């Protein structure tokens, strides 16, 4: 802990405030896209307009149009729901499961802890993408398969994080004192341990949303996830491949959105971690 | 020795669990496993033939034992698409993947160490800050999009490098000795072939290297920074050692084991995501092979690749676990 307080460390780990504000702006915009896309998108994301195929960016079509004459900007706006929405859901479910698993392992007897962590190790050894392909092969393509595969990939990381935190918090004076007063294990966990675990977990979840987004779009890009004409971002890039020598905008804008979103979440996660080390007991 | 034996047993357990999992995915989860293995457009007769051939009408327990027995003999199933045993197919496509992975990973190691050291030499300096900002902004770039962007720039706009493939279609590739085109062309003594093979290799490996660097440099730098903050480093500096020998003799040596952890992680990550790069660049390796099979609903290769790549990954983890005690005496004493 002392090392964190040295001026050198503080200077090295700081993100400029303007960057953080920018990241918050991006996330706020995404929230609007997800909740009320019809207010932002100028056109229908699905309906074809064959007269306007592959038109470059202009005032009428901010991000240009695709091979069906659809407005790429509108498709990107509606796509946030599928891409970012799914990433958030995956990370939250994985974090919840990892939280329960890690808390039980951390509080339980040594042998149970060993066994549970072995299980975590096995899952951490799976190559993500190939597992997703195999799952999609077995249960069929679609966003459901993507969600299942990525949740399986993601939860062990949280389990390990939570278990580590619980183990170290268990030794803290305030927990030992509560235990000596006869507080039950459940109450101990709920009132004296988990509130502190949430700090770390928040940081990780925020950063991971970006990585989950990249994974979701990658699987859709391979054709495992969303199917046409769903305006999912990875699928947009997949659909743009045949035209990418002639219509750069079709491929560029969905990719930039993925990049902006992932970076924004990672910047906010970074800022949260810096902010929270000060509050940690 | 006990440490080594423990790790070996553990690696075997992992493999067994994965084999069980792939069995479940191919024999239990699908509604009709025979239809699943036969592929989507198979006729009723071929489904029946498959069911009989693989004994899919027998009790699950027997099937499972057969499956494990087959795996032990190297039987990974049969591909409907290539009409070939999956094990042979994988061996056939493996060198292309290995060549790509090897070149990319070596390049990555050189650059990530170079950049991280440059950053730590002057903490908070202009190099450090731009590396930090650069890695932060680039860690969110999806690898498939990066690959396409590089194709767009270097093929469509500049016309400098080939769009995709491992060797130009109109040229005769070098004779196959090892399956690695870079080596085979040198064995033939044909430098033009070597150059052609290298040109095709540049964009796919650049995609992988940039993607790994975005995450790896950050973590390597963080390990070095954490180490450079420790009291013993201050002591070393205080007793008059120059910054160079503090960095190389103390900081780097002690930061090596966390860096090794990161590197192993990165390698596993790369094994998994190389499929994307192979698909984008039409690189004829095992990832593209599994993907093309998946596209036509031929699932045996996909299941087999899941099994094989998990096996490779746990093998690498095993090797790294055995490496730690060599680098870090602290692990040695804890392990025995």
Interface residues (C-beta under 8 A of the other chain):
Chain A: X3 X6 X8 X9 X11 X12 X15 X118 X121 X122 X125 X126 X127 X128 X129 X130 X131 X133 X134 X135 X136 X137 X138 X139 X210 X214 X217 X218 X221 X222 X223 X234 X237 X241 X244 X245 X248 X251 X252 X255 X258 X259 X260 X261 X262 X263 X266 X267 X270
Chain B: X10 X13 X14 X17 X18 X22 X25 X26 X29 X30 X36 X123 X124 X128 X136 X137 X139 X140 X141 X142 X143 X144 X145 X148 X149 X151 X152 X156 X225 X226 X229 X230 X268 X271 X272 X273 X275 X276 X279 X290 X291 X294 X295 X299 X302 X303 X305 X306 X309 X310 X313 X314 X317
